[in-house]
């Protein structure tokens, strides 16, 4: 389909982009990679009257290490992060997003701002307990991952705000794994599971974080799994027992690919796999 008519600007500075968004009001949309917004516009599920293209805005690309954390510019492409071992779970998960063509254009800020619960990076941010920095023409603020995603494709980012950077802890002493189930490699995940495990000196689970993709209207933490495994030996039996709690507190949407009950089954299976890989068991 053809999108509805819209105006287009491509500012060459962040301040100019923010002014354009403020002037356009709620009917203005920022355009980064475009792989989420443009399909919605073609189907007329999104009908912005103004597109503010961010491609010429400087200073919002790249990943830098700083005081035990990573600062990642909002316009950094998935392809710039994929497979980078020093980024841990971020490097692993970005290599699994859709296909290489999408990774070459899609941006980390655009993915998080879109807020799709079937997308991979929101789950990673929630599991890592990261933050995003957002800015409008008057001020800037930080939003914690747990407060960012409010409902299906709804975030705490205001219409006149842009994500400028993402901050995540380095988590160097944590094992990590991201497992997801798709019908085809480039599809959205039916279910995805991010597992982060810190092993204690005695081989037990000192700490653990587990988060789900597409198991509710937002990415969610699997707190029942975390409580079941934390402090326990990192054995196959302990991981299997904890993974059986994966469906608790979830509300997966049914769709053409899977029923809610099948998604709960997938969550248990994928949680066991992700925890086993993250723990090296």
N, C-alpha and C positions, 0 to 999 in steps of 0.2 A: 504494500500500500504506500501511498504518498503522504508524508506528514502535512499537517495544516500549515498555513503560511506563518512565517515568523521572521523577526528581525535578527540580525547577526552582527556581533562586534568581536574583535580579537585584540584586546588591550595588550600593551607592551609592558605593563607594570602591575604589581599586586594592588596598589592603591587605585589604579584606574579600573581594574576588574571589580573591586569592591564597590566603587562608585556606580558602575554600570548595574551591578546586582541591586544595589539600593534603589536606584532610579527605576528599575524594572519591576520592583516589588515581588509579590508572590508568584507572578506569572513569568519571572525570569529564571533561567536554569543555567548553571555552570556546565560547560562541556570540557571534559578531560580526555579520557580515551574514547568514550562514546559507545562502548560495547554494551552498556546497560541502558543508557538514555535513548539512543537512536532507535533501537527496535521498538521501544514503547511509543516513541513518536510516530513511527511508521504504522503501528496498529492503532494510533490515536488514543492510547491509554494515558499518554502524557501530551499536553497541548500547550507548551510554553509559547509566549509571544515574543520572547527574546532569548537568544542563546549567547552566552558569554564564553567564548572560546579561550581557554587558558594556555594554549600551546606556546604563546610568546612570553608568558610571565616567567621571569628569571628567578633563580634562588630557591626553587621548590623541588629540586631533584637531587638524588644521591643519598647514601647511607653513611653516617659517621658514628664512630664509637665515642662515647663520652660518659665518664664516671660510672662505669658498670652498666650502661644502657646503650641502646642504639637509637639514634635520631634519623628518621627516614622522611625525606621530603614527600609531600603529598602527591606530586606529579612524577614520582619515581615509578617506572614501569615494572610490571611483574618480571619481565625478562631481565631486568637489571639486578634482581634479587634471587632469581631461581638458581638452585643448586649451590649456593654459596654456603659452605660448611660453617664458616664463622658466624653466620646468622642463625644457626640452629634450626628450630622448627619453622621459622619464616622462610629460610632457603628451601626447606623440604616442601612446604605447602605451596609456595608460589610455583614450583616446578610441576605441580599437579593441576593447576588451574586450566581448564578448558584445553585449548591446543596452542601451538606456538604462535600462530597468527594473533590470537587474542592476547597472549602474554606480551607480544611485541607492542601492543597498543594500550592495553588496559593499565590503569594506575592504581596504586594502593589507596590513595585518597578517594578516588572515585568509587572504588569497591566498598569502602567503609561508609561513605556518605549515602550510597544507594540503599544500604541496610537490608539487603535480601537475605533472609534466614537460610536460603539454600546456597549462599556464597561461602567460600572457604575462609577468606581473611577475617571477616567478623568473628568467626569462631576462634581463630588463632589469637586475635587481640583479647578476647574475653578470657581465654585460658591463660595467657601470659600476664593478665592484669595490667595491660598497657593503658596509655592515654592518647588522646588526640588534642592538638592545639588548634583552635579555631579563631578566626578573626573577622570582624566587620570593619566598616570605615571609621568606627569610633574607638574600639577596644578589642582586646584579645582575651581568651580564657582557655582553660584546660578542662576536658571532659574525660572522666574515667570510663574505661570500657564498660563497666557494669551499669553506667548511667546513660551510655550513648544510644543503645538500641532500645526503643520504647515499644514498638509493635511492628507488625508486618510492614516492611519497607518504610518505617517511620523512625526517625532519629531525633536526638536532642539538638541538632544543628538548625539554627534559625535560617529563614529564607535569605537573609542578607549576609550570612556567614559562609566562609570557606575554610576547609581544613588546610592548614599550612604545613603541619608535620605530625608524624606519629612517633611516639616513644614507647619502646618495649625494653624490659630488662634483658641483659645478655644471657642469664641463666646458664652459665658455662658448666656448672657441675650437675646439670640436670640431663637425664636421658629424654629423648623425644620421639614421637611418631605421630603421623597423621594418616588415618585410614579412611577411605570413602568408597562407597558402592555406587556405580553408575551403570546405565545400560550400555553406553558408549563412552569412550575415554573423554570426549569433549563435552559430555552432558553435565548438567547440574547434578550434584550429589543427591541420591535418594536419602542417604544418611552419611554423615561424616563424623569422625571422632578424632579429637586432638588429645593426646596423652602426654603429660610431662611428669617425670618421676625423678626424685632426688633420693639416692640410696645412702643410707647411713653407714657408718664405719663397720657395724656388725652385720651388714647385708640386709637390714630391714628397710622398710619404706619410711624414710624420714619425713617426706612430704610428697604430695601428689596433686595434680590438677587434671581434670578431665572436662572437656567441653564438647557440645554436640552441634552439628550442622543439620538443619532441616528437621529438628525434633520438636519445634514449637514455633511460635510466631516471631521469635528472636533467637539468636544463639544463646544457649544456656549451659550452666555448669552442672555436671553430674555429681551433686553433693553426696548422694547416697553411696555412690561408688567410692568417692574420696574418703568418706568416713569409714567405710568398710575396709579399705586397704591401708590407710595411714597407721603407721606403727606396727604393721604386720610383717612377717617374713615375705620377701619377694620370691615366693615359690609359685609354681604353676597352679597348685591348688588354691592358694590365697587369691591369686589374680582371677582365676575362674569364678571363685565365690563372690568376689567384689563385682565382677562384670555382670553377674546375674541381677544386680541391683540397678542396671543401667536404665531400665524403662521407668523407674520411679520418678514422679514429678514431671514427666514429659507429656506433650500434647501434639503428637506429630500429625500433620495434615494428610488426609487421604488424597490421592490424585490418580491419574491414569497409569502411573508406574507402579504404585504400591498402596496397599491399605495401611491404615495406622498400625494394625497389629503386626503386619509384616515389617514395618519400619522399627517397631519395638524389638522384634527378633533380630533385625540387622544391627540395632544399637548394641545388643548384648554380644553378638558375635564380633563386631568390629571393635568394641571396647576391650574384649579379651585380647584380640590381635594387637591393638595399639599399645596396651599396657605391657604385654609380653615383649614387644619390640623396644619400647622405651626403657624397660627394666633390664633388657638383655637376658631374658629368661628363655 
